[in-house]
């Protein structure tokens, strides 16, 4: 066992390890089961450090509870309609784990695997995973590395991957944030800004319809900062289908290959500000609509909107939508994407 790791309990007959990263500004704990971000501690406006992601005290919580808490997602984050796609003239049938659809890579996706801790120091950890040809129905053998790294007030996540055959690949991560800490009732008073001009409407199964719709004049317009609660209960079909926000926002084209600002979230209560930067073409915004109080985590039961998630990723259902940017990785290509979580504070706001 690495000197930077401690036991996190047993899962699937294997001992899970918990790695702690600490640079004096942030403290993050990551487990080799699902590569999950178990905890992230950041100071509030008064300098008091506290947890800002939902999590569990041992690995059993990550095995037993649905929701991919903090987990790395693959081979494809989000949904593939009808659990199938056609690539280079051949149709592939996938593992279906959300009705007739495939969610986050299937019933045994990357969020349900042990990753190998290839390298670990007090400020970074590199995890690797090999997915065999035919895994969950996907073609090609895929080798993935995910590196979590602390850098000042930021937690960075970098993915790289290669494949032996053409295959869809869209990797992401699913931490639920609450900038008020684990004892907060919900996240609905958090203020959100998303730097997107368009979003993807979805059907009742949360499969994108293929339309790329401008956010202007809709409850999905977060181009100026708005509380999550401001419009989440409006009588809008898209909000009704998802029971809140669970939609993909399309970011401006990337020009220089560097992570650009995708979203900013502010807590008036704690003063914490979270900025999310990414190289991905967009990100899913999810308000924990399906959390139903069955998960007992840090701070109590996780009910609806206990936390929010921003999941930078490729377009959902892209293999079945010719108009969407491709998520196909081919042999000889290097998949490389970055996500940055930057935590600062704002000295103004509600100090209750």
C-alpha positions in Angstrom: 0.0 0.0 0.0 1.2 3.5 -0.9 2.5 5.5 2.1 0.0 8.2 1.2 -3.0 5.8 1.4 -5.1 4.3 4.2 -7.7 1.6 4.1 -11.2 2.7 3.0 -13.0 -0.6 3.5 -13.7 -3.6 1.3 -15.6 -3.7 -1.9 -16.1 -6.5 -4.4 -13.7 -8.7 -2.5 -10.9 -6.1 -2.6 -9.5 -3.6 -0.2 -10.1 0.0 -1.2 -7.5 2.7 -0.6 -8.1 6.4 0.3 -5.5 8.9 -0.8 -5.2 12.4 0.7 -3.9 15.4 -1.3 -3.1 18.5 0.7 -1.3 21.7 -0.5 -2.3 24.0 2.4 -5.1 25.7 0.4 -7.2 22.7 -0.4 -7.5 19.1 0.9 -8.9 16.4 -1.3 -9.4 12.7 -0.6 -9.7 10.2 -3.6 -10.3 6.5 -3.5 -9.2 3.9 -6.1 -12.7 2.6 -6.2 -14.4 4.5 -9.1 -11.5 7.0 -8.9 -14.0 8.9 -6.8 -13.5 12.3 -5.2 -14.6 11.4 -1.7 -14.1 14.9 -0.1 -12.8 18.3 -0.9 -12.2 20.8 1.9 -11.9 24.5 1.2 -12.1 27.7 3.4 -15.2 29.8 3.7 -15.1 33.7 3.8 -14.0 33.5 7.4 -11.1 31.2 6.6 -12.7 28.1 8.2 -12.2 24.9 6.1 -15.1 22.7 5.4 -16.3 19.9 3.1 -17.9 21.1 -0.2 -18.7 17.8 -1.9 -21.2 15.1 -0.8 -19.6 11.9 0.2 -19.5 8.8 2.4 -17.2 7.6 5.2 -16.2 4.3 3.6 -16.2 2.6 0.3 -19.5 0.8 1.0 -21.4 4.1 0.4 -20.0 4.3 -3.1 -20.9 0.7 -3.9 -24.4 0.7 -2.4 -25.7 4.0 -3.5 -26.8 5.0 -7.0 -25.8 8.4 -8.3 -22.1 8.0 -9.2 -21.1 10.1 -6.2 -17.8 11.7 -7.0 -16.9 9.0 -9.5 -15.0 9.0 -12.8 -17.4 8.2 -15.7 -16.8 6.1 -18.9 -16.6 4.9 -21.4 -19.2 7.5 -22.3 -20.6 9.9 -19.7 -24.3 10.6 -19.9 -26.8 8.6 -22.1 -26.7 6.7 -25.3 -30.2 6.2 -26.7 -31.6 2.6 -26.9 -28.2 1.3 -25.8 -26.9 1.1 -29.4 -25.0 3.0 -32.1 -23.6 2.4 -35.5 -19.9 3.1 -36.3 -18.2 2.5 -39.6 -21.2 0.5 -40.8 -21.4 -1.8 -37.8 -24.0 -1.7 -35.1 -23.0 -2.2 -31.5 -25.4 -3.3 -28.7 -24.4 -1.9 -25.3 -25.2 -2.7 -21.7 -28.5 -1.1 -20.8 -28.8 0.2 -17.3 -31.4 3.0 -17.4 -34.5 1.4 -19.0 -33.6 0.8 -22.6 -30.8 3.3 -22.6 -27.1 3.2 -21.6 -26.1 5.7 -18.8 -22.4 6.5 -17.9 -21.0 3.5 -19.8 -23.4 0.8 -18.8 -24.1 -1.5 -15.8 -20.4 -2.0 -15.1 -19.1 1.4 -16.2 -15.8 3.0 -15.0 -17.7 4.3 -11.9 -18.0 0.8 -10.6 -14.4 -0.4 -11.1 -11.2 -0.3 -9.2 -8.6 1.9 -10.7 -4.9 1.3 -10.3 -3.0 4.0 -8.4 -0.1 4.3 -10.7 1.6 7.2 -8.9 0.7 9.1 -5.7 2.3 12.1 -4.0 0.9 14.5 -1.4 -0.3 16.8 -4.2 -1.3 14.5 -7.1 -2.4 11.0 -7.9 -2.5 9.2 -11.3 -5.1 6.4 -11.7 -5.2 4.0 -14.6 -7.7 1.6 -16.0 -7.8 -0.8 -18.9 -11.1 -1.5 -20.6 -11.0 -4.6 -22.9 -12.4 -4.9 -26.4 -16.2 -5.6 -26.1 -16.4 -4.1 -22.5 -20.1 -3.3 -22.0 -20.5 -3.8 -25.7 -18.0 -1.1 -26.8 -15.4 -1.9 -29.5 -11.7 -1.6 -28.9 -9.4 -2.0 -26.0 -9.1 1.4 -24.2 -6.3 2.5 -21.8 -7.2 5.4 -19.6 -5.2 7.6 -17.2 -6.8 10.1 -14.8 -4.7 12.5 -12.8 -6.0 14.5 -9.9 -3.7 17.4 -8.9 -3.8 20.3 -6.5 -2.5 23.6 -7.7 -3.0 26.6 -5.3 -6.8 27.1 -5.0 -7.6 24.6 -7.8 -8.2 20.9 -8.1 -7.3 19.7 -11.6 -8.4 16.5 -13.3 -6.7 15.4 -16.6 -7.8 12.5 -18.7 -5.7 10.8 -21.4 -6.7 7.7 -23.3 -5.9 5.6 -26.4 -7.8 2.8 -28.2 -7.1 -0.2 -30.4 -10.3 0.3 -32.5 -12.6 3.2 -33.3 -14.9 3.7 -30.3 -17.0 6.4 -28.6 -15.1 7.9 -25.6 -16.4 10.8 -23.4 -14.9 10.8 -19.9 -16.1 12.9 -17.0 -16.5 13.0 -13.3 -19.6 13.3 -11.1 -19.0 15.2 -7.7 -22.0 16.7 -6.0 -21.1 20.1 -4.6 -22.7 22.1 -1.8 -20.6 25.1 -0.9 -22.4 25.5 2.4 -21.0 22.3 3.8 -22.4 18.8 4.6 -25.1 20.0 7.0 -26.8 22.4 4.5 -30.5 21.5 3.7 -30.1 21.9 -0.1 -28.2 23.9 -2.7 -31.1 25.9 -4.1 -29.9 29.3 -2.9 -26.6 28.9 -4.6 -26.1 31.4 -7.4 -25.1 30.0 -10.8 -23.6 31.5 -13.9 -23.0 29.3 -17.0 -21.0 30.7 -20.0 -23.2 29.0 -22.6 -25.4 30.5 -25.3 -27.3 27.2 -26.0 -28.4 23.9 -24.4 -29.7 20.6 -25.5 -33.4 19.9 -25.0 -34.1 16.3 -24.0 -37.1 13.9 -24.1 -38.8 12.3 -21.1 -35.9 9.8 -20.9 -33.4 12.6 -20.9 -32.1 11.7 -24.3 -31.2 14.9 -26.4 -33.7 15.5 -29.2 -31.0 16.6 -31.6 -31.9 20.3 -31.3 -29.4 22.9 -30.1 -31.6 25.6 -28.6 -30.6 29.1 -27.6 -30.9 29.7 -23.8 -32.2 33.3 -24.4 -35.8 33.6 -23.1 -35.7 30.3 -21.2 -35.2 29.1 -17.6 -31.8 27.8 -18.9 -30.4 31.3 -19.4 -27.6 31.5 -16.7 -25.5 34.0 -18.7 -26.1 36.3 -15.7 -25.8 34.8 -12.2 -29.1 33.4 -10.9 -30.1 31.4 -7.8 -30.9 27.8 -8.7 -34.3 28.3 -7.1 -35.2 31.3 -9.3 -36.8 29.3 -12.1 -36.4 25.6 -11.3 -40.1 25.3 -10.5 -41.4 27.1 -13.6 -44.0 25.3 -15.7 -41.5 24.5 -18.4 -41.7 21.1 -20.2 -37.9 20.5 -20.0 -37.9 21.2 -16.2 -40.9 18.9 -15.8 -39.3 16.0 -17.7 -36.1 16.2 -15.6 -37.7 17.2 -12.3 -35.3 20.1 -12.3 -32.1 20.8 -14.2 -30.4 17.9 -15.9 -29.3 19.3 -19.2 -26.2 19.8 -21.3 -25.0 23.3 -21.9 -23.0 24.0 -25.1 -19.9 26.1 -24.5 -18.2 28.4 -27.1 -15.7 26.9 -29.4 -12.3 26.2 -27.8 -9.6 28.3 -29.5 -6.3 27.8 -27.7 -6.5 24.3 -26.3 -6.5 25.5 -22.7 -9.3 25.1 -20.2 -11.8 28.0 -20.4 -14.3 29.2 -17.9 -17.5 27.2 -18.2 -19.5 28.0 -15.0 -19.3 30.0 -11.8 -21.2 29.1 -8.6 -21.4 31.3 -5.5 -22.8 30.6 -2.0 -24.1 33.8 -0.4 -24.1 32.0 3.0 -20.5 30.7 3.1 -18.9 33.1 0.6 -17.3 30.2 -1.3 -17.1 30.6 -5.0 -16.5 27.7 -7.4 -15.3 28.2 -10.9 -15.3 25.3 -13.4 -12.9 25.4 -16.3 -12.6 22.7 -19.0 -11.4 21.8 -22.5 -14.6 19.9 -23.1 -17.3 21.2 -25.6 -19.9 21.5 -22.9 -21.1 20.3 -19.5 -24.1 18.7 -17.9 -25.8 20.7 -15.1 -27.7 18.5 -12.6 -29.5 19.6 -9.5 -29.7 16.2 -7.7 -33.3 15.7 -8.8 -33.2 11.9 -8.1 -31.7 12.0 -4.7 -34.5 10.7 -2.5 -33.2 10.4 1.0 -32.1 6.7 0.8 -28.4 7.6 0.8 -26.9 8.3 4.3 -23.9 10.4 3.7 -21.7 12.9 5.4 -24.0 15.3 7.1 -27.2 13.2 7.0 -29.6 11.9 4.4 -29.1 13.1 0.8 -32.5 14.4 -0.4 -33.5 16.1 -3.6 -31.1 19.0 -4.4 -28.8 18.2 -1.6 -26.1 19.1 -4.0 -25.5 20.1 -7.6 -23.2 18.5 -10.3 -21.4 20.0 -13.3 -20.0 17.3 -15.5 -17.8 18.6 -18.4 -18.0 16.0 -21.2 -18.7 15.4 -24.9 -22.2 15.8 -26.3 -24.5 13.1 -24.9 -25.8 10.5 -27.4 -23.3 11.9 -29.9 -22.7 8.5 -31.7 -26.4 8.7 -32.8 -26.6 12.4 -33.7 -24.7 13.4 -36.8 -25.1 17.1 -36.0 -23.3 16.8 -32.7 -19.5 17.0 -32.4 -18.0 13.5 -32.6 -16.9 11.6 -29.6 -15.2 8.9 -31.6 -11.6 8.1 -30.7 -9.6 6.2 -33.3 -6.3 4.2 -33.1 -3.3 6.5 -33.1 -5.2 9.4 -31.6 -4.7 10.6 -28.1 -7.7 11.5 -26.1 -6.8 14.5 -23.8 -9.3 16.6 -21.8 -9.0 18.7 -18.6 -11.4 19.9 -15.9 -10.4 22.5 -13.3 -12.3 23.2 -10.0 -11.1 26.6 -8.7 -12.3 27.6 -5.2 -12.1 31.2 -3.9 -14.2 33.3 -1.6 -16.4 36.4 -1.9 -16.6 38.6 1.2 -20.1 40.0 0.4 -23.4 38.3 0.9 -25.6 36.5 3.5 -23.6 35.8 6.7 -26.2 33.8 8.6 
